[in-house]
């Protein structure tokens, strides 16, 4: 028995059989933005943007990894990656190895943090960084710096049913796709890259049936902390920037018009291009229809992947 789903002008066939185990080659393949090391049998990603230790942990977790614990072989891998960015700074945040280390930087960098009895205390020797020389040093968890995520190849998430290198995808047999609301907020460009890295794409609606499925997913999703609003989710549509006075045209990430994609319903009074700043598409939780947003603002988003097995 099989299901045919027409998407992007192509008929995709899904056979209804039990889910397969991850392919044996999966242990050497992971997200497209992670680097494999045969010396540790693990994948790494050096994030060049600066975050606090708490934010770094959250971002690694959203990618199915963990903030790297600085073991000797891991430090060698970090050093090889770090030297590709000579202007990145002197420190990379890592997870604590629970050992005692010299402090990073000078003490005048440390902010005063009120304690419960209102007396100022120093929050300093709580988190760790690795230097360009490969030394491990202690630092305050308030510090923003680049950071590195790691996942062992043996435990790297792979969803054979959905064909994605990420966890928490929800398969929906009625429409032949899998969906995920990552537990992190991003700009539209960042969200688009995140879905692609897992082997998926920002959600694109192709039918009324899919609209109903995705609307339910949004209604039941746990609100993602840090979103500008909790009722919009970035989707895989974006408008051009006409300079000749012609109307904007929204197209999907595969360059189809919404009509060609199969679903083109907008929420009431949308798209309104508020303050001439809204060129990216989203879905409105209340009705599941499209809405336009500022591409640079940070929202939750939905990744979609046409299922491999259903």
C-alpha positions in Angstrom: 0.0 0.0 0.0 1.3 3.5 -0.8 0.4 7.2 -0.6 1.2 9.6 -3.5 1.8 13.2 -2.5 2.1 15.8 -5.2 4.7 18.4 -4.1 6.7 20.9 -6.1 5.3 19.3 -9.3 6.7 15.9 -8.4 4.8 12.8 -7.3 6.4 11.3 -4.2 5.5 7.8 -3.2 5.5 6.7 0.4 5.2 2.9 1.2 3.4 2.1 4.4 5.8 -0.2 6.2 7.4 -0.3 9.6 10.2 2.2 10.3 13.7 1.1 9.3 16.8 1.4 11.5 19.2 4.1 10.7 21.5 3.2 7.8 24.9 2.0 8.8 26.6 4.9 7.1 24.6 7.2 9.4 27.3 7.0 12.0 29.6 9.1 9.7 27.0 11.5 8.6 25.1 14.2 10.5 23.8 17.7 10.0 25.4 19.6 7.1 26.9 22.2 9.5 28.8 19.7 11.6 32.3 18.3 11.0 33.2 14.7 11.6 36.4 13.6 13.4 37.5 10.0 12.9 39.9 10.4 15.9 37.0 10.8 18.3 34.1 9.3 16.2 32.1 12.5 16.9 30.7 15.5 15.2 31.5 19.1 16.1 30.3 22.6 15.3 32.1 25.8 16.2 29.6 28.5 16.6 31.2 31.8 15.7 28.5 33.9 17.2 28.9 34.9 20.8 26.5 33.6 23.5 26.4 33.1 27.2 27.0 29.5 28.5 23.3 29.0 29.2 22.4 30.2 25.7 25.2 28.0 24.2 23.8 24.9 26.0 20.3 25.6 24.7 21.5 26.0 21.1 23.6 22.8 21.2 20.6 21.0 22.6 18.4 22.3 19.8 20.9 20.8 17.4 20.8 17.4 19.0 24.3 17.9 20.6 25.8 19.1 23.8 28.2 21.9 24.7 31.6 20.2 24.4 33.4 18.9 27.5 37.1 19.8 27.0 38.8 16.3 26.9 42.3 16.2 25.3 41.3 14.8 21.9 38.3 17.2 21.8 40.6 20.2 22.5 42.8 19.1 19.6 39.7 19.1 17.3 38.7 22.5 18.6 42.2 23.9 18.0 42.1 22.8 14.4 38.7 24.5 13.9 39.5 27.6 15.9 42.6 28.5 13.9 40.5 28.9 10.8 39.1 32.0 12.4 42.1 34.2 13.4 39.8 37.2 14.1 37.3 35.4 16.3 39.0 36.2 19.6 40.9 34.3 22.2 38.3 32.1 23.9 35.7 29.5 23.1 33.1 28.5 25.6 33.0 24.8 26.6 31.2 22.7 29.2 32.8 22.4 32.6 35.1 19.5 33.1 34.7 19.9 36.9 38.4 20.6 37.4 40.1 23.7 38.9 41.5 26.1 36.4 43.2 29.5 36.3 40.8 32.4 35.6 40.5 33.8 32.1 41.2 37.4 31.6 41.6 40.0 34.3 39.4 40.3 37.4 38.3 43.8 36.4 36.2 42.1 33.7 33.9 40.5 36.3 30.5 42.1 37.0 29.1 42.5 40.5 26.1 40.3 41.0 23.8 40.8 44.0 23.3 37.8 46.3 20.1 36.9 48.2 21.2 39.1 51.1 21.9 42.0 48.7 25.6 41.9 49.4 27.6 42.0 46.1 29.4 38.8 45.1 31.5 37.8 42.2 30.1 35.3 39.7 33.4 34.1 38.3 34.7 30.6 38.6 31.6 28.9 37.4 32.1 28.3 33.6 35.0 27.5 31.3 36.7 28.5 28.1 39.4 27.0 25.9 42.1 29.5 24.7 43.8 29.6 21.4 46.8 27.9 23.0 44.6 25.0 24.1 44.5 25.9 27.8 41.3 25.5 29.8 40.5 28.5 32.0 37.6 29.5 34.3 35.3 32.3 33.5 32.0 33.8 34.5 28.8 32.3 33.0 27.8 35.8 32.1 30.5 36.0 29.5 29.5 35.9 25.8 31.9 34.1 23.5 31.9 31.7 20.6 31.2 28.1 21.6 31.5 24.5 20.4 28.9 21.7 20.3 29.7 18.0 20.1 27.7 14.9 19.5 29.1 11.3 19.5 28.5 9.6 16.1 26.9 6.6 18.0 24.2 8.8 19.5 23.8 11.5 16.7 20.0 11.8 16.1 18.7 10.3 12.9 15.1 9.8 12.1 14.8 7.0 9.6 11.0 7.5 9.2 11.4 11.1 8.3 14.9 11.0 6.8 16.2 13.9 9.1 19.3 14.4 11.2 17.3 15.8 14.1 15.0 14.7 16.9 11.3 15.5 17.6 9.9 15.3 14.1 6.2 14.4 14.0 5.1 12.2 11.1 1.7 12.9 9.6 0.5 10.1 7.3 -2.4 12.0 5.9 -0.2 14.5 4.1 3.0 12.4 3.8 5.3 14.8 5.7 7.1 15.1 9.1 7.1 18.4 11.0 9.1 19.9 13.9 8.9 23.1 15.9 12.5 23.5 17.1 12.9 24.7 20.7 14.8 27.9 19.7 13.9 31.2 18.0 15.7 32.5 14.9 15.5 35.2 12.2 14.0 33.9 8.9 17.5 33.3 7.4 18.7 31.5 10.5 15.5 29.4 10.6 15.8 28.5 6.9 19.5 27.4 7.5 18.6 25.4 10.6 15.9 23.3 8.8 18.3 22.7 5.8 21.0 21.6 8.2 18.8 18.8 9.4 17.8 17.7 5.9 14.4 19.4 6.0 13.1 22.8 4.9 10.9 25.6 6.3 7.3 24.5 6.1 5.3 25.1 2.9 1.6 24.5 2.7 0.4 22.5 -0.4 -3.2 21.9 0.4 -6.1 22.6 2.8 -5.5 19.2 4.4 -1.9 20.2 5.2 -3.1 23.6 6.5 -5.3 21.8 9.0 -2.5 19.4 10.1 0.0 22.3 10.6 -2.6 24.4 12.4 -3.0 21.6 14.9 0.7 21.4 15.4 0.9 25.1 16.2 -2.0 24.9 18.6 -0.4 22.1 20.6 3.2 23.3 20.4 4.9 24.5 23.6 5.6 28.2 23.4 9.3 28.8 22.5 11.0 31.2 24.9 12.4 34.4 23.4 10.0 34.6 20.4 8.8 38.2 19.6 5.3 36.8 19.8 4.2 33.2 20.4 1.4 33.1 17.8 3.6 33.4 14.6 5.8 30.7 13.2 8.2 31.4 10.3 7.3 29.5 7.1 9.1 28.8 3.8 7.8 31.8 1.8 9.4 35.1 1.1 8.6 38.2 -1.0 10.7 40.1 -3.5 11.6 43.8 -3.0 10.2 45.6 -6.1 11.7 49.0 -6.8 9.4 50.0 -9.7 6.2 50.2 -7.7 4.9 46.8 -8.7 3.2 44.6 -6.1 5.3 42.3 -3.9 5.0 38.6 -4.9 5.5 35.9 -2.3 7.1 32.7 -3.4 8.1 29.5 -1.7 11.7 28.4 -1.0 11.5 26.4 -4.3 10.5 29.5 -6.2 6.8 28.6 -6.7 4.0 31.1 -6.3 1.6 30.2 -3.5 -1.0 29.3 -6.1 1.4 26.9 -7.8 2.3 25.4 -4.4 -1.4 24.7 -3.7 -2.3 26.8 -0.7 -2.5 30.6 -0.9 -4.8 31.7 2.0 -3.8 34.7 4.1 -5.1 35.8 7.5 -7.5 38.8 7.5 -5.9 42.0 6.3 -2.7 40.3 5.4 -0.1 40.6 3.9 0.0 44.2 5.1 3.8 44.9 4.9 3.7 46.9 8.1 6.1 49.9 7.9 7.3 48.5 4.6 9.4 46.0 6.6 7.7 42.6 6.2 9.1 40.5 3.5 9.1 37.1 5.1 6.2 34.7 5.5 4.9 33.0 8.7 1.8 31.0 9.8 -0.6 32.5 12.2 -1.4 30.1 15.1 -5.1 31.3 15.4 -6.2 30.4 11.9 -3.2 28.5 10.4 -3.0 30.9 7.5 -0.2 33.0 6.1 1.0 36.3 7.5 4.0 38.6 6.6 6.7 39.5 9.2 10.0 41.3 9.5 12.7 38.9 8.4 15.2 40.0 11.0 12.9 39.5 14.0 13.2 36.2 16.0 10.3 33.8 16.0 9.6 30.1 16.4 9.5 28.2 13.1 8.4 24.9 11.6 10.6 22.5 9.7 9.1 20.0 7.3 10.5 17.0 5.5 8.6 14.7 3.1 8.6 11.4 4.9 10.8 8.5 3.8 8.6 5.8 5.4 4.9 6.0 6.5 
